[in-house]
Amino acid sequence: MPKTIANIEDSKQLIKASGSIGANYIEANESLSKKDFVMRIKICRKEAKESRYWLRLVDVQDDAQLENEGKELEKEATELMNIFGAILRKSE
């Protein structure tokens, strides 16, 4: 990824959001109540959506390989959003 000021800042945010997905999922599975579980899963879905946003902002400067990798990661973030959405529908 090109090391521009924007990409550096966007990638920091991406790392925080994507790391939060896993951390909150672990917390959800260790929750003490259904309400806590639902809240953690909502946070997971929100962080997946935010990760997708930051992936869209990264500037790959017309590098086809990086662009394809970014699209694949966006697709995975969308799939995670859908998974967490399904978990929420079944939990509420």
Beta strands, then each sheet from edge to edge (+ up, - down):
end
